[in-house]
Amino acid sequence: MSGLALTFAALPEDIRIVRANEHGDSNIWFITGRIDGIRRNGDMVSYFVKYGGGSLAKAQLEGEFESMRNIFAIMPDIVPKPHSWGSLEIEGDTQGYFYVSDFIKFNQASVPDPATAGFNTALLHKLSRSSEKRFGFHAATYDGLFCQLDAGYEAEWFTLFQSMLSKARCFDRSTNGPWKELDLTMDCLIRHVVPRLIGALEWNGRKIEPCFIHGDLWEGNFGTEASTGKLFVFDAAGYYAHNEMELGMWRTTHHSMHAMKYRQEYFKHMPPSEPAEEVDDRIRLYSIKSYLMYSAHCRGHYARRQ
């Protein structure tokens, strides 16, 4: 595997490589693999690597690395340690790019434990609250093929969310074409519902405190370590946001974490923002972005009608 071989220089200098093989679920965007090595002191170590070609892969992997690095700095126990990302030469004229992290062997559990997922996610949000006063991120992050967030920051959550929702709407339209009823509904939503629900978060002198969210926290981006039962997250597409934005994906019916127990466990540790009685309306609003982004990847999918 030439791509794996060319990532060796990104590993610590005291590592002697013993094998490198494809591993995991490679897809149309990336090839994934595992590199095993031995340190000078005799310890065995393993690394996960993914690589792909072209400018899209570069942007995706940079966003993932920066997101994972930020989560690792906040809660190092819940992510495989990210090591590096960079460029490599692959066959043909395409420029290649890679991402390397610690390798962790996960079991085949289809959904994470609600109590642990809720606790870990709430703690990530709590611990990140004082680290940034603006909304956004210094790197662009991607939801699959599409840039969900441009690099940069906004002073107001309303501005950033409205921009992200509008981008998702455009991506969906480019895949599925115009739909008059959806266009009318989205116009009303952006003009009236978004200002009302997000505006209420700052009534009576309240402020929305930016929290760093994973940004793509569906069941496929959780992993339970086979040897310890410890829960990890990976494939982050993070940014500073209103913390409840993370839960929008936990309400979508095309993913498997829409059961109320996941949100209930989260709110045990991170209570709903005020006005608390509107929390379900806010999460429904935030889920629309997830539905549209999924629909943009899956032409004709029922997510567009949700």
C-alpha positions, -999 to +999 in steps of 0.1 A: +000+000+000+020+030-012-002+055+006+004+037+039+041+035+033+043+072+026+028+081+060+056+064+079+075+096+080+046+112+100+051+086+129+074+090+159+110+085+150+116+057+174+090+034+157+101+004+136+073-006+112+064-043+111+033-043+090+009-020+071-025-032+058-058-019+047-083-020+076-119-010+082-145+005+059-128+022+030-152+042+009-154+063-023-135+091-006-108+074+015-088+042+019-083+033+055-055+012+071-036+001+101+001+004+107+018-017+134+052-010+148+076-015+177+092+013+198+128+011+208+118+001+243+100-030+228+064-017+232+040-026+204+021+004+189-007+006+163-019+035+142-050+042+121-045+060+088-068+072+061-058+088+028-074+101-003-066+123-033-074+158-045-084+191-030-116+177-014-096+151+005-072+178+017-100+200+031-118+171+047-087+157+064-075+190+076-109+197+092-110+163+108-075+166+122-081+201+136-114+190+151-100+158+167-070+177+180-093+202+197-114+175+213-082+157+224-070+189+241-103+191+260-110+155+267-081+132+257-098+101+270-126+100+245-108+102+211-080+082+195-050+105+198-046+124+165-009+125+154-007+144+121-021+150+086-003+161+055+004+154+018+017+123+001+024+112-035+000+086-049-002+069-083-010+092-112-011+130-112-034+134-081-019+149-050-027+127-020-034+135+017-034+115+049-046+115+085-030+094+113-042+087+148-038+060+174-055+027+164-081+013+188-098-020+182-136-015+185-163-041+190-193-044+167-219-027+188-243-009+166-253+019+189-234+034+219-246+031+255-270+060+262-257+068+297-220+069+286-227+088+253-248+114+271-223+119+299-193+121+276-210+145+252-222+168+280-188+168+296-171+178+263-195+207+260-190+218+297-152+216+296-150+236+263-172+265+274-145+289+285-120+281+256-136+304+229-160+333+230-171+332+194-189+307+172-173+287+144-138+273+140-104+282+125-107+253+100-134+244+076-152+212+084-171+188+062-202+167+064-192+140+039-187+157+005-200+191+016-184+219+035-208+225+063-187+253+079-163+277+064-132+286+084-138+316+106-158+329+135-190+348+141-199+368+172-235+356+172-248+320+171-278+331+152-256+343+123-236+311+121-265+288+123-285+307+097-255+305+074-251+267+080-288+261+074-288+281+042-257+261+029-274+228+037-305+240+018-284+248-012-266+215-011-299+196-010-313+216-039-282+210-060-287+172-055-325+169-056-336+199-075-362+226-066-393+218-046-417+247-042-432+236-009-398+230+007-386+264-006-416+282+009-412+264+042-375+271+044-381+308+036-405+310+065-382+290+088-352+312+081-371+345+083-393+337+114-386+305+132-348+308+135-349+343+149-377+334+173-362+303+188-326+313+189-335+349+199-353+336+229-320+321+242-308+357+248-339+372+263-337+387+298-300+393+296-291+357+289-261+348+266-254+317+245-221+303+256-200+287+228-192+250+233-171+229+211-192+202+195-182+171+177-203+182+147-211+147+132-221+127+163-241+098+148-238+062+160-213+054+133-188+078+148-188+062+182-167+032+190-165+009+220-130-004+227-131-042+225-107-048+254-120-023+279-156-013+270-145+023+269-165+046+246-147+068+220-157+092+193-139+098+160-144+114+126-152+148+141-163+178+121-163+202+150-169+239+157-180+262+186-218+263+187-248+263+210-244+230+227-279+218+218-269+218+182-251+185+188-284+169+197-301+178+164-285+146+149-299+126+178-334+134+167-331+124+130-349+092+120-324+081+095-299+075+123-303+051+152-298+075+182-332+092+180-345+075+211-354+100+238-331+082+263-300+097+246-312+133+251-324+125+286-291+111+296-274+142+282-296+166+300-289+149+333-254+165+331-261+195+309-296+209+315-315+225+287-309+262+279-336+286+289-363+288+280-362+251+289-398+245+277-387+252+241-358+228+241-375+202+219-385+229+194-348+240+192-335+205+187-361+199+160-349+231+143-313+220+146-322+185+131-333+202+099-297+209+090-288+172+095-318+161+074-309+184+045-272+174+046-282+138+045-306+144+017-279+162-002-258+130-002-287+106-010-308+117-039-345+110-034-341+099+003-370+104+026-349+126+049-358+155+026-395+151+036-389+151+073 
